[in-house]
Amino acid sequence: MATQKGGRGNPRQGNLRSGLSGVRSLPYPVLQPSNNGSKGTMGFLVALVAMVLVFVLLLPLLGSIYYDTLAVQRESKMQIERMERLRQQLEYERQQLERLKNDNSVLIPGQLPDGRPPQNP
């Protein structure tokens, strides 16, 4: 397959011997650094100053967010404890109400639980 009849090359390979003759060289070196190094240094300094300014401005913001988060956690913990106390109190009152419902005797003001009037001293 490498050789074909008639001495013609593979059309996909192209003419390798004369293929590079039409390429022109660039008028300036591509991979050479520019002689103007002050622009690169100035750009670096501007970027560095910008990063420092952003850091200085974001640091107090991040600190305030952190302290707000701590305050919210503390408040949330207090609310949970309060809700737990209220739940326990409600459960106790519910048990007292059930106990009174299950008790067959009705307490009348001015009478003792066994039904006789109280004795005044």
C-alpha positions, 0 to 999 in steps of 0.5 A, a space after each residue: 500500500 505504501 507504493 502505488 502504481 504510476 509513482 503518484 503519492 497518496 493524496 491524503 499525505 500531500 506533497 511532503 517535499 514541497 509542502 513547507 515552501 509556501 510558509 513564511 516566517 514571522 517577522 518577530 520571535 514568538 517565544 521571546 519575552 518582550 524587552 519592556 519588562 516594566 509593563 509586566 512588573 507594573 501589572 503585577 503590582 496593580 494586581 497585588 494591590 487589588 488583591 490586598 484591598 479585596 482582602 482588607 475589605 472582606 476580612 471585616 465582613 467575614 468577621 461580622 458574618 462569623 459573629 452573627 452566626 455565633 449569635 444565631 446559634 446561641 439564640 437558637 439554643 436558648 429557644 430550643 431549651 425554652 420550648 423543651 421547658 414549655 413542652 414538659 410543663 404542658 405534659 405535666 398539666 396534661 397528666 394532671 388533667 387526666 388524673 382529675 378526669 379519671 378521679 370519680 369524685 367531684 371537688 366542690 369548693 368549700 368541701 374536703 375530698 371525702 365530701 364533709 365540710 372543712 372545720 374552721 379553727 
